[in-house]
Amino acid sequence: MRAHCTPRRPLRVAVYDVAGRHRASLYNGPGLAGSNRVQWRPPSLPAGVYYIQAAAGGRAERRSVLLLK
Protein backbone atom coordinates (compact mmCIF):
# COMPACT_ATOMS: atom_id res chain seq x y z
CA MET A 1 0.00 0.00 0.00
CA ARG A 2 1.18 3.50 -0.71
CA ALA A 3 0.40 6.48 1.50
CA HIS A 4 1.03 10.12 0.59
CA CYS A 5 1.76 12.62 3.34
CA THR A 6 3.52 15.87 4.12
CA PRO A 7 6.97 15.82 5.74
CA ARG A 8 7.32 15.03 9.44
CA ARG A 9 3.60 14.50 10.01
CA PRO A 10 2.84 11.39 12.05
CA LEU A 11 1.96 8.48 9.78
CA ARG A 12 0.14 5.45 11.13
CA VAL A 13 -0.53 2.34 9.07
CA ALA A 14 -2.51 -0.47 10.68
CA VAL A 15 -4.33 -3.68 9.72
CA TYR A 16 -7.87 -4.51 10.86
CA ASP A 17 -10.00 -7.61 10.34
CA VAL A 18 -13.59 -7.54 9.04
CA ALA A 19 -14.90 -7.22 12.62
CA GLY A 20 -12.87 -4.02 13.07
CA ARG A 21 -10.31 -5.53 15.45
CA HIS A 22 -6.77 -4.19 15.26
CA ARG A 23 -4.55 -7.04 14.01
CA ALA A 24 -1.18 -5.39 13.30
CA SER A 25 0.66 -2.08 13.26
CA LEU A 26 2.75 -1.76 10.11
CA TYR A 27 4.19 1.69 10.77
CA ASN A 28 3.83 4.38 13.40
CA GLY A 29 6.22 7.30 13.05
CA PRO A 30 7.10 10.37 11.02
CA GLY A 31 6.10 10.24 7.39
CA LEU A 32 8.40 11.27 4.60
CA ALA A 33 7.26 13.80 2.02
CA GLY A 34 5.61 12.21 -0.99
CA SER A 35 4.85 8.54 -1.43
CA ASN A 36 5.53 6.04 1.36
CA ARG A 37 5.33 2.31 0.71
CA VAL A 38 4.52 -0.35 3.31
CA GLN A 39 4.67 -4.11 2.81
CA TRP A 40 2.65 -6.60 4.86
CA ARG A 41 3.58 -10.27 5.20
CA PRO A 42 1.66 -11.76 8.14
CA PRO A 43 3.04 -15.09 9.36
CA SER A 44 0.24 -16.05 11.75
CA LEU A 45 -3.05 -14.57 10.49
CA PRO A 46 -5.52 -16.80 8.66
CA ALA A 47 -6.51 -16.18 5.04
CA GLY A 48 -9.35 -13.73 4.61
CA VAL A 49 -10.31 -10.10 4.02
CA TYR A 50 -8.47 -7.40 5.95
CA TYR A 51 -8.43 -3.62 5.87
CA ILE A 52 -5.25 -1.56 5.81
CA GLN A 53 -5.68 2.00 7.07
CA ALA A 54 -3.14 4.79 6.60
CA ALA A 55 -3.71 7.94 8.67
CA ALA A 56 -1.65 11.14 8.46
CA GLY A 57 -2.37 14.80 9.12
CA GLY A 58 -6.02 14.31 10.06
CA ARG A 59 -6.78 12.29 6.91
CA ALA A 60 -7.24 8.53 6.65
CA GLU A 61 -7.42 6.14 3.73
CA ARG A 62 -8.61 2.55 3.99
CA ARG A 63 -8.16 -0.25 1.48
CA SER A 64 -9.43 -3.80 1.57
CA VAL A 65 -6.99 -6.62 0.87
CA LEU A 66 -7.47 -10.34 0.41
CA LEU A 67 -4.88 -12.48 2.18
CA LEU A 68 -4.34 -15.82 0.45
CA LYS A 69 -2.22 -18.62 1.91
Backbone as CSV, one residue per row, in Angstrom:
resi,resn,N_x,N_y,N_z,CA_x,CA_y,CA_z,C_x,C_y,C_z
1,MET,0.845,-1.170,0.000,0.000,0.000,0.000,0.886,1.227,0.000
2,ARG,0.464,2.236,-0.700,1.180,3.503,-0.711,0.360,4.545,0.040
3,ALA,1.054,5.391,0.787,0.404,6.484,1.502,1.158,7.770,1.186
4,HIS,0.427,8.819,0.874,1.031,10.119,0.590,0.823,11.030,1.793
5,CYS,1.890,11.713,2.212,1.757,12.624,3.337,2.779,13.749,3.229
6,THR,2.591,14.744,4.082,3.519,15.868,4.123,4.673,15.514,5.059
7,PRO,5.813,16.187,4.926,6.974,15.817,5.742,6.743,15.973,7.241
8,ARG,7.287,15.040,7.970,7.319,15.026,9.440,5.957,14.936,10.127
9,ARG,4.900,14.736,9.380,3.600,14.498,10.013,3.563,13.045,10.474
10,PRO,2.942,12.787,11.609,2.839,11.394,12.053,2.054,10.564,11.041
11,LEU,2.597,9.420,10.703,1.958,8.481,9.777,1.720,7.184,10.526
12,ARG,0.494,6.706,10.472,0.139,5.452,11.133,-0.503,4.535,10.109
13,VAL,0.029,3.329,9.985,-0.525,2.336,9.070,-0.832,1.087,9.891
14,ALA,-2.088,0.661,9.862,-2.512,-0.470,10.685,-3.413,-1.402,9.888
15,VAL,-3.504,-2.651,10.357,-4.331,-3.679,9.719,-5.469,-4.038,10.663
16,TYR,-6.681,-4.144,10.105,-7.875,-4.512,10.864,-8.567,-5.679,10.169
17,ASP,-9.228,-6.532,10.949,-10.004,-7.610,10.337,-11.417,-7.105,10.018
18,VAL,-12.253,-7.967,9.461,-13.593,-7.539,9.041,-14.486,-7.151,10.217
19,ALA,-14.139,-7.594,11.428,-14.903,-7.221,12.623,-14.414,-5.898,13.207
20,GLY,-13.387,-5.297,12.594,-12.870,-4.019,13.065,-11.804,-4.122,14.143
21,ARG,-11.348,-5.337,14.435,-10.312,-5.526,15.451,-8.934,-5.208,14.878
22,HIS,-8.141,-4.514,15.659,-6.767,-4.191,15.265,-5.953,-5.486,15.254
23,ARG,-5.318,-5.799,14.127,-4.551,-7.036,14.011,-3.049,-6.813,13.936
24,ALA,-2.619,-5.659,13.413,-1.180,-5.393,13.304,-0.938,-3.910,13.071
25,SER,0.189,-3.430,13.574,0.662,-2.081,13.264,1.824,-2.232,12.292
26,LEU,1.695,-1.637,11.119,2.749,-1.757,10.114,3.753,-0.625,10.211
27,TYR,3.289,0.539,10.627,4.188,1.687,10.773,3.521,2.709,11.668
28,ASN,4.320,3.319,12.535,3.828,4.385,13.400,5.000,5.315,13.681
29,GLY,5.104,6.382,12.906,6.221,7.302,13.053,6.096,8.454,12.076
30,PRO,7.163,9.225,11.935,7.101,10.369,11.022,7.055,9.914,9.563
31,GLY,6.188,10.540,8.814,6.104,10.236,7.391,7.108,11.055,6.610
32,LEU,7.520,10.546,5.500,8.403,11.269,4.601,7.548,11.966,3.558
33,ALA,8.018,13.074,3.044,7.260,13.804,2.025,7.070,12.925,0.795
34,GLY,5.887,12.972,0.222,5.613,12.206,-0.993,5.031,10.850,-0.694
35,SER,5.418,9.887,-1.500,4.854,8.544,-1.433,5.639,7.664,-0.467
36,ASN,4.927,6.979,0.413,5.525,6.043,1.362,4.938,4.664,1.085
37,ARG,5.778,3.663,1.029,5.328,2.308,0.710,5.514,1.406,1.924
38,VAL,4.485,0.586,2.196,4.516,-0.353,3.313,4.180,-1.728,2.771
39,GLN,4.919,-2.731,3.235,4.672,-4.107,2.812,4.183,-4.911,4.014
40,TRP,3.233,-5.799,3.784,2.648,-6.604,4.858,2.765,-8.072,4.517
41,ARG,3.438,-8.821,5.377,3.584,-10.271,5.205,3.289,-10.943,6.546
42,PRO,2.029,-11.215,6.833,1.659,-11.764,8.144,1.954,-13.260,8.238
43,PRO,2.724,-13.670,9.229,3.039,-15.091,9.360,1.952,-15.908,10.058
44,SER,1.143,-15.260,10.907,0.238,-16.051,11.751,-1.252,-15.765,11.552
45,LEU,-1.627,-14.852,10.697,-3.049,-14.572,10.493,-3.639,-15.528,9.457
46,PRO,-4.887,-15.921,9.641,-5.518,-16.803,8.656,-5.873,-16.041,7.380
47,ALA,-6.081,-16.781,6.312,-6.508,-16.183,5.044,-7.854,-15.498,5.245
48,GLY,-8.091,-14.443,4.500,-9.351,-13.729,4.606,-9.226,-12.293,4.144
49,VAL,-10.285,-11.521,4.394,-10.315,-10.104,4.015,-9.851,-9.271,5.202
50,TYR,-8.979,-8.319,4.927,-8.474,-7.400,5.946,-8.527,-5.989,5.378
51,TYR,-8.439,-5.019,6.268,-8.427,-3.616,5.867,-7.129,-2.983,6.348
52,ILE,-6.457,-2.285,5.453,-5.250,-1.557,5.808,-5.609,-0.080,5.811
53,GLN,-5.346,0.576,6.936,-5.675,1.998,7.067,-4.406,2.799,7.271
54,ALA,-4.248,3.845,6.459,-3.136,4.788,6.604,-3.732,6.118,7.046
55,ALA,-3.210,6.675,8.137,-3.706,7.945,8.666,-2.530,8.901,8.854
56,ALA,-2.692,10.114,8.323,-1.652,11.140,8.455,-2.295,12.514,8.339
57,GLY,-1.906,13.423,9.211,-2.370,14.800,9.120,-3.872,14.976,9.155
58,GLY,-4.570,14.183,9.951,-6.021,14.313,10.061,-6.800,13.653,8.938
59,ARG,-6.120,13.002,8.008,-6.779,12.286,6.910,-6.491,10.802,7.043
60,ALA,-7.429,9.984,6.602,-7.243,8.535,6.652,-7.728,7.921,5.341
61,GLU,-7.044,6.884,4.932,-7.423,6.144,3.728,-7.423,4.670,4.087
62,ARG,-8.469,3.970,3.674,-8.612,2.550,3.995,-8.782,1.762,2.710
63,ARG,-8.075,0.641,2.645,-8.164,-0.251,1.482,-8.414,-1.671,1.966
64,SER,-9.219,-2.399,1.235,-9.433,-3.797,1.569,-8.408,-4.648,0.818
65,VAL,-7.948,-5.694,1.479,-6.992,-6.623,0.874,-7.471,-8.039,1.144
66,LEU,-7.134,-8.936,0.248,-7.474,-10.343,0.412,-6.180,-11.094,0.660
67,LEU,-6.058,-11.713,1.829,-4.880,-12.478,2.176,-5.106,-13.933,1.780
68,LEU,-4.261,-14.425,0.893,-4.339,-15.818,0.454,-3.129,-16.566,0.994
69,LYS,-3.346,-17.797,1.404,-2.223,-18.618,1.908,-2.183,-19.913,1.165
